[in-house]
Amino acid sequence: MDNELTLRQLETTYRQYELFEETEELVLDESSLDQLFLSEQNERRAFFYWKNSTDTLTVRGFGHECIVRTEGTLETRYDEIERSLHRLRERYVGEGEAPLLFGSFSFDPNNDRPSEWEGFPSGLFILPSFLLRSERGTLRLSRYTFCERSAYDATLAQEELNDWASRLKEATAPSVDASLAPTVVEERHVEQYGRAVEGAKRHIREGDAEKIVIARSLRLAFQRRLEPLAHLYTLVDAQPNSYRFGLSYGNRTFIGATPERLVEVEGETVRSASVAGSIRRGKTKEEDESLGQTLLNDEKNLKEHDYVVQMIDGVFEAHCDHYTKPNGPQLLKVRDIQHLYTPIEGKISNDHSIFQFIQQLHPTPALGGVPTRASIDYIRELEQMNRGYYAAPIGWVDLEGSGEFAVALRSSLIVDDEAYLYAGGGIVADSQVEHEYDETWVKFLPMLRTFGGVEDE
């Protein structure tokens, strides 16, 4: 079976397939699990990884039992993915927790510029062959099989599950070669970045937009092929209080540690957050607190933050029975940077889904601009690059509709012996190219440190 399925294939060619599950609860030290995944990745098997910002949920998926994909537009792709997952839910014959898929959408499906993201679809969701889910002290290993009932062998599936459980018990953690460092650090299209910032300011002065987010990228080259999971686990340890993720597809792996939740749905509860406006961390406690207070009182950053709050307000007003938020922003501090942060929580209306929230929230003004659709067009025109899955929704959803998505910031795409890094910032009428350029370097730091591009402190 070709394991990459469109909605049409699920409704026609594979309509006789069913989704089977075998699950076993494990008692293991979670820190011992990673070497198995590293060794399997070196055999070029596929994986995904997710750890939430509070470390209460870690999900590791291995293998691609099936891939649900779409080349849909901004208007159609969310519905296509949701309907595809509904078809899978109809075929599920297991009795355990609802199967979980991990995936992402591209930032802008209308951007067809050739890039390192070649081959990635507009929407991509992976049902793994093996899923290891660790949640609040409980560890479960599941084996999923998607096939015709006559072809399913429950005994074989249980044997495979037991074999993986045994191998997990013998695993040890991976590490990155301390001598590894990039031989090339290339600022891609840096002159174009300056022109893009000025072009965004021109559109804003002419009244076409209030804010446009402009990004740029780096290319790092190494003397040998990178081990994506080793770098991912380095990032996991180095960036607490962030959503840490990894997604492999073909010979490419997207990893990152982002502070920004886009949306979480848990039963009837829906949560989002405005994370917009930023400043660096201080070298001392006193300097850090002073910088934080500067951020809390900075008019430009407060305005950028309020754009996002207002947009989330509108989405929650339309899709929730009621919702709450604090009166003003607080500080969210991660290793290299601190942000203005406003959490928002509501009770989701019965007729709305997580994908409707994703569609309405992406891209937030912190990643696209104001107004949204015009900003996406200007970004495509001005940046002259393809963001791929950078700054786009990434996360998980189960077949009952619960899930959580973050915005894929502080991220890198690994392609064999190269790594591509991405960072951007919001441009308003009085933005200065030099200041915006310097801010992107602060945002590059987490991934540069992960790849040995800067010395660790």
C-alpha positions as CSV (number, residue, x, y, z in Angstrom):
1,M,0.0,0.0,0.0
2,D,1.2,3.5,-0.8
3,N,1.0,5.0,2.7
4,E,0.5,8.6,1.6
5,L,-3.2,9.1,1.3
6,T,-5.4,11.9,0.1
7,L,-9.0,12.3,1.2
8,R,-10.2,10.9,-2.1
9,Q,-8.1,7.8,-1.7
10,L,-9.5,7.2,1.9
11,E,-13.0,7.5,0.5
12,T,-12.5,5.3,-2.5
13,T,-9.4,3.0,-3.0
14,Y,-8.8,2.3,0.7
15,R,-12.4,2.4,2.0
16,Q,-12.2,-1.3,3.1
17,Y,-9.2,-0.7,5.3
18,E,-9.5,-0.7,9.1
19,L,-7.3,0.8,11.8
20,F,-6.2,-1.8,14.4
21,E,-4.3,-1.2,17.7
22,E,-2.4,-3.1,20.2
23,T,-1.3,-1.3,23.4
24,E,0.9,-2.1,26.4
25,E,1.6,0.0,29.5
26,L,5.3,0.2,30.3
27,V,7.3,0.9,33.5
28,L,10.5,2.6,32.3
29,D,12.8,5.5,33.1
30,E,11.8,7.9,30.2
31,S,15.3,9.3,29.9
32,S,16.4,5.8,28.7
33,L,14.2,5.8,25.6
34,D,16.1,8.0,23.2
35,Q,18.9,5.8,22.0
36,L,16.5,3.4,20.4
37,F,15.0,6.2,18.4
38,L,18.4,7.5,17.5
39,S,19.6,4.2,16.2
40,E,16.5,3.6,14.2
41,Q,16.8,7.1,12.7
42,N,20.3,6.2,11.5
43,E,18.6,3.4,9.6
44,R,16.6,6.3,7.9
45,R,13.3,5.3,9.5
46,A,10.7,8.0,10.0
47,F,9.8,9.6,13.3
48,F,8.1,12.4,15.0
49,Y,8.5,13.9,18.5
50,W,6.6,16.3,20.7
51,K,7.1,17.6,24.3
52,N,4.8,20.2,25.6
53,S,6.0,23.3,27.4
54,T,5.2,22.0,30.9
55,D,6.8,18.6,30.3
56,T,3.5,16.8,31.2
57,L,3.2,15.1,27.8
58,T,5.8,13.6,25.6
59,V,4.9,11.8,22.3
60,R,7.3,9.8,20.2
61,G,6.1,8.3,17.0
62,F,8.0,5.9,14.8
63,G,7.4,4.7,11.3
64,H,4.6,6.0,9.0
65,E,1.8,3.5,9.1
66,C,-0.1,6.0,6.9
67,I,0.4,9.6,6.0
68,V,-2.6,11.8,5.4
69,R,-1.7,14.7,3.1
70,T,-3.3,17.5,1.1
71,E,-2.2,20.1,-1.4
72,G,-5.2,22.2,-0.5
73,T,-5.4,26.0,-0.4
74,L,-5.6,28.2,2.7
75,E,-9.4,27.9,2.3
76,T,-9.7,24.1,1.8
77,R,-6.8,22.2,3.4
78,Y,-8.0,22.3,7.0
79,D,-11.4,20.8,6.0
80,E,-9.7,18.1,3.9
81,I,-7.4,17.0,6.8
82,E,-10.3,17.0,9.2
83,R,-12.5,14.9,6.9
84,S,-9.6,12.5,6.3
85,L,-9.2,12.0,10.1
86,H,-12.9,11.5,10.4
87,R,-12.6,8.7,7.8
88,L,-9.9,7.1,9.9
89,R,-12.0,7.5,13.0
90,E,-14.8,5.6,11.3
91,R,-12.3,2.7,10.6
92,Y,-10.9,2.5,14.1
93,V,-11.7,-0.9,15.7
94,G,-9.4,-0.6,18.8
95,E,-10.5,-0.1,22.4
96,G,-7.6,2.0,23.8
97,E,-7.1,5.8,23.7
98,A,-8.0,7.5,20.5
99,P,-5.1,7.1,18.0
100,L,-2.9,10.2,17.7
101,L,-1.5,11.7,14.5
102,F,1.2,14.3,14.3
103,G,1.6,16.9,11.6
104,S,1.9,20.4,10.3
105,F,0.7,22.8,7.6
106,S,2.8,25.0,5.4
107,F,2.9,28.7,6.2
108,D,1.6,29.7,2.8
109,P,0.4,27.0,0.3
110,N,0.4,29.6,-2.5
111,N,4.1,30.0,-2.3
112,D,5.6,27.7,-4.9
113,R,9.1,29.1,-4.9
114,P,11.7,26.3,-5.2
115,S,13.5,25.8,-1.9
116,E,14.8,23.3,0.6
117,W,11.1,22.5,1.4
118,E,10.6,20.9,-2.0
119,G,8.1,18.0,-1.8
120,F,6.5,19.0,1.5
121,P,2.7,19.2,1.0
122,S,0.3,21.9,2.2
123,G,-0.8,19.7,5.0
124,L,0.8,16.6,6.4
125,F,-0.3,14.3,9.2
126,I,1.3,11.0,10.2
127,L,-0.2,8.0,11.9
128,P,2.9,6.1,13.2
129,S,3.4,2.4,13.3
130,F,4.6,2.7,16.9
131,L,3.5,5.4,19.3
132,L,5.1,6.0,22.7
133,R,3.0,8.4,24.8
134,S,4.2,9.6,28.2
135,E,1.6,11.6,30.2
136,R,1.8,12.5,33.9
137,G,3.7,9.4,34.9
138,T,1.9,6.9,32.6
139,L,3.8,5.4,29.7
140,R,2.0,3.5,26.9
141,L,3.4,1.9,23.8
142,S,0.9,1.3,20.9
143,R,1.2,-0.5,17.6
144,Y,-1.1,0.7,14.8
145,T,-1.9,-1.2,11.7
146,F,-4.0,0.1,8.8
147,C,-5.0,-2.7,6.5
148,E,-7.9,-4.9,5.4
149,R,-9.4,-7.0,8.1
150,S,-8.4,-10.2,6.3
151,A,-4.8,-9.1,6.3
152,Y,-4.5,-8.2,10.0
153,D,-2.5,-10.5,12.2
154,A,-3.1,-9.7,15.8
155,T,-0.5,-12.2,17.1
156,L,2.2,-10.6,14.9
157,A,1.3,-7.1,16.0
158,Q,1.6,-8.1,19.6
159,E,4.9,-9.8,19.0
160,E,6.2,-6.6,17.4
161,L,4.9,-4.6,20.3
162,N,6.7,-6.9,22.8
163,D,9.9,-6.7,20.8
164,W,9.9,-2.9,20.9
165,A,9.1,-2.9,24.6
166,S,12.1,-5.1,25.2
167,R,14.4,-2.9,23.1
168,L,13.2,0.2,25.0
169,K,14.3,-1.3,28.3
170,E,17.9,-1.6,27.0
171,A,18.1,1.9,25.5
172,T,20.5,4.7,26.5
173,A,20.4,8.4,25.7
174,P,22.1,9.8,22.6
175,S,24.6,12.7,22.5
176,V,26.0,15.1,19.9
177,D,29.6,15.0,19.0
178,A,31.1,17.9,21.0
179,S,33.5,18.7,18.1
180,L,30.7,19.1,15.6
181,A,30.5,22.7,14.3
182,P,29.4,24.2,11.0
183,T,32.1,24.8,8.4
184,V,29.8,27.3,6.6
185,V,27.4,29.8,8.2
186,E,25.7,31.6,5.2
187,E,23.3,34.5,5.7
188,R,20.9,33.8,2.8
189,H,19.6,36.8,0.8
190,V,20.7,39.3,3.5
191,E,20.4,42.2,1.1
192,Q,16.9,41.1,0.1
193,Y,16.0,41.1,3.8
194,G,16.8,44.8,4.1
195,R,14.8,45.6,0.9
196,A,11.9,43.5,2.3
197,V,11.8,45.5,5.5
198,E,11.8,48.8,3.6
199,G,9.2,47.4,1.3
200,A,7.0,46.4,4.2
201,K,7.4,49.9,5.7
202,R,6.3,51.4,2.4
203,H,3.1,49.4,2.3
204,I,2.4,50.4,5.8
205,R,3.0,54.1,5.1
206,E,0.7,53.9,2.1
207,G,-2.1,52.4,4.3
208,D,-2.1,48.9,2.8
209,A,-1.2,47.2,6.1
210,E,-0.6,48.1,9.8
211,K,2.1,45.4,10.3
212,I,4.0,42.9,8.2
213,V,6.3,40.2,9.6
214,I,9.5,39.7,7.6
215,A,11.7,36.7,8.1
216,R,15.1,35.6,6.9
217,S,17.2,32.4,7.0
218,L,20.7,31.0,7.5
219,R,22.3,27.9,5.9
220,L,24.8,25.9,8.0
221,A,26.9,23.3,6.3
222,F,28.8,20.5,8.0
223,Q,31.5,18.0,7.0
224,R,29.2,15.0,7.6
225,R,25.6,14.0,7.7
226,L,23.8,15.3,10.7
227,E,21.9,13.0,13.2
228,P,18.6,14.9,13.6
229,L,17.4,13.1,16.8
230,A,20.7,13.8,18.6
231,H,20.3,17.5,17.9
232,L,16.6,17.4,18.8
233,Y,17.4,15.9,22.2
234,T,20.1,18.5,22.8
235,L,17.4,21.1,22.1
236,V,14.9,19.4,24.4
237,D,17.4,19.7,27.3
238,A,18.5,23.2,26.5
239,Q,15.1,24.9,25.9
240,P,12.7,24.2,28.8
241,N,9.4,26.0,29.0
242,S,9.0,25.6,25.2
243,Y,7.2,23.2,22.9
244,R,9.9,21.0,21.4
245,F,9.2,19.1,18.2
246,G,10.6,17.0,15.5
247,L,9.1,15.8,12.2
248,S,10.9,13.7,9.6
249,Y,9.6,13.4,6.1
250,G,11.7,11.7,3.4
251,N,15.3,12.6,4.0
252,R,14.5,15.8,5.8
253,T,13.8,16.6,9.5
254,F,12.2,19.7,10.9
255,I,13.1,20.4,14.6
256,G,12.5,23.3,16.9
257,A,11.7,24.7,20.3
258,T,9.0,27.3,20.2
259,P,7.4,29.3,23.1
260,E,4.1,29.9,21.3
261,R,1.0,27.8,21.7
262,L,-1.4,28.3,18.8
263,V,-4.3,26.3,20.2
264,E,-5.1,23.4,22.5
265,V,-8.4,21.6,22.7
266,E,-9.0,19.3,25.7
267,G,-12.5,18.0,25.9
268,E,-14.7,21.2,25.9
269,T,-11.8,23.5,26.9
270,V,-9.9,25.5,24.3
271,R,-6.7,27.5,25.0
272,S,-4.6,29.9,23.1
273,A,-2.0,32.6,23.9
274,S,-0.7,35.8,22.5
275,V,3.1,35.6,22.4
276,A,4.3,38.8,20.7
277,G,6.8,41.4,21.6
278,S,10.3,40.4,22.6
279,I,13.6,41.4,24.1
280,R,16.8,39.6,25.0
281,R,17.5,38.0,28.4
282,G,19.9,39.8,30.7
283,K,23.3,38.4,31.8
284,T,22.4,39.1,35.5
285,K,19.2,38.8,37.4
286,E,19.1,42.6,37.8
287,E,19.7,43.2,34.1
288,D,17.1,40.6,33.1
289,E,14.4,42.2,35.3
290,S,15.3,45.6,34.0
291,L,14.9,44.4,30.4
292,G,11.6,42.7,31.3
293,Q,10.2,45.9,32.7
294,T,11.4,47.8,29.6
295,L,9.5,45.3,27.4
296,L,6.3,45.6,29.6
297,N,6.4,49.4,29.0
298,D,7.5,49.5,25.4
299,E,4.8,51.1,23.2
300,K,5.8,49.3,20.0
301,N,5.9,45.9,21.5
302,L,2.7,46.4,23.5
303,K,1.0,47.4,20.2
304,E,2.3,44.3,18.4
305,H,1.1,42.2,21.3
306,D,-2.4,43.8,21.3
307,Y,-2.8,43.0,17.6
308,V,-2.6,39.3,18.5
309,V,-4.8,39.5,21.5
310,Q,-7.5,41.3,19.5
311,M,-7.4,38.7,16.8
312,I,-7.6,35.8,19.3
313,D,-10.5,37.6,21.0
314,G,-12.4,37.6,17.7
315,V,-11.8,33.9,17.1
316,F,-12.8,32.9,20.6
317,E,-15.9,35.2,20.5
318,A,-17.0,33.3,17.3
319,H,-16.3,29.8,18.4
320,C,-16.7,29.7,22.2
321,D,-19.6,29.8,24.6
322,H,-17.5,32.0,26.8
323,Y,-13.8,32.7,27.5
324,T,-11.5,34.5,29.9
325,K,-8.1,36.3,29.8
326,P,-6.0,38.4,32.1
327,N,-6.2,42.2,32.1
328,G,-2.7,42.6,30.6
329,P,0.4,40.8,29.4
330,Q,2.9,39.1,31.6
331,L,6.5,37.9,30.8
332,L,7.3,34.5,29.3
333,K,11.0,33.8,29.7
334,V,12.9,31.2,27.7
335,R,16.7,30.7,27.5
336,D,17.7,33.5,25.1
337,I,14.7,35.8,24.9
338,Q,11.6,37.0,26.9
339,H,8.2,37.7,25.4
340,L,5.0,39.5,26.3
341,Y,2.5,36.7,27.0
342,T,-1.3,36.7,27.4
343,P,-3.1,33.3,27.9
344,I,-6.7,32.9,26.8
345,E,-9.1,30.0,27.7
346,G,-12.7,29.3,26.8
347,K,-15.4,26.7,26.5
348,I,-15.6,25.5,22.9
349,S,-18.9,25.5,21.2
350,N,-20.3,22.0,20.3
351,D,-20.2,22.5,16.6
352,H,-16.6,23.7,16.3
353,S,-13.3,21.8,16.0
354,I,-9.6,22.3,16.6
355,F,-9.0,22.7,12.8
356,Q,-11.5,25.6,12.6
357,F,-9.5,27.3,15.3
358,I,-6.2,26.6,13.4
359,Q,-7.7,28.0,10.2
360,Q,-8.9,31.2,12.0
361,L,-5.7,31.7,14.1
362,H,-3.1,31.1,11.4
363,P,-1.1,33.1,10.9
364,T,-1.4,35.3,13.9
365,P,-0.4,39.0,13.6
366,A,2.9,37.9,15.3
367,L,3.7,35.7,12.3
368,G,1.9,37.3,9.4
369,G,0.8,40.8,10.0
370,V,-2.3,43.0,10.0
371,P,-4.5,42.5,8.0
372,T,-3.9,38.8,7.7
373,R,-4.5,38.0,4.0
374,A,-2.9,41.1,2.6
375,S,0.2,40.5,4.8
376,I,0.6,36.9,3.5
377,D,0.6,38.3,0.0
378,Y,3.2,41.0,0.9
379,I,5.4,38.4,2.6
380,R,5.3,36.2,-0.5
381,E,6.2,39.3,-2.6
382,L,8.9,40.8,-0.3
383,E,10.8,37.9,1.3
384,Q,11.6,36.1,-1.9
385,M,11.9,32.8,0.0
386,N,9.7,29.9,0.9
387,R,9.0,29.6,4.7
388,G,7.9,26.0,4.3
389,Y,6.7,24.8,7.7
390,Y,8.5,27.6,9.6
391,A,6.1,29.9,11.5
392,A,3.2,27.5,10.7
393,P,1.0,25.3,12.9
394,I,2.7,22.1,14.1
395,G,1.3,19.6,16.7
396,W,-0.9,16.6,17.3
397,V,-4.5,15.7,17.2
398,D,-6.3,12.5,18.2
399,L,-9.2,10.9,16.5
400,E,-11.6,12.2,19.2
401,G,-10.7,15.8,18.3
402,S,-8.4,16.7,21.2
403,G,-5.0,18.1,20.4
404,E,-2.4,20.8,20.7
405,F,-0.6,23.0,18.1
406,A,2.2,25.4,18.5
407,V,3.7,27.9,16.0
408,A,6.9,26.5,14.5
409,L,9.4,29.2,15.6
410,R,13.1,28.8,16.7
411,S,13.3,26.0,14.2
412,S,15.5,24.3,11.6
413,L,15.2,22.0,8.6
414,I,17.9,19.4,8.5
415,V,18.8,18.0,5.0
416,D,21.7,15.5,5.2
417,D,24.8,17.6,6.0
418,E,23.0,21.0,6.0
419,A,20.7,22.8,8.4
420,Y,18.5,25.8,7.5
421,L,17.5,28.2,10.3
422,Y,14.7,30.8,10.3
423,A,13.8,33.9,12.2
424,G,11.7,37.1,11.7
425,G,10.1,40.0,13.3
426,G,7.1,42.4,13.0
427,I,7.7,45.5,10.9
428,V,5.7,48.7,11.6
429,A,6.0,52.2,10.1
430,D,9.0,53.3,12.3
431,S,11.0,50.0,12.2
432,Q,14.7,50.2,11.6
433,V,16.4,47.6,9.4
434,E,19.5,47.4,11.7
435,H,17.4,46.9,14.8
436,E,15.2,44.2,13.2
437,Y,18.3,42.5,11.8
438,D,19.9,42.3,15.3
439,E,16.7,40.9,16.7
440,T,16.7,38.0,14.3
441,W,20.2,37.1,15.5
442,V,18.8,36.8,19.1
443,K,16.0,34.5,17.7
444,F,18.6,32.4,15.8
445,L,20.5,31.7,19.0
446,P,18.7,28.6,20.2
447,M,19.2,26.7,17.0
448,L,22.7,28.1,16.4
449,R,23.7,26.8,19.8
450,T,22.1,23.4,19.0
451,F,24.3,23.0,16.0
452,G,27.5,24.3,17.5
453,G,27.3,27.6,15.7
454,V,27.9,29.6,18.9
455,E,29.8,28.8,22.0
456,D,27.6,27.6,24.9
457,E,27.6,29.7,28.0
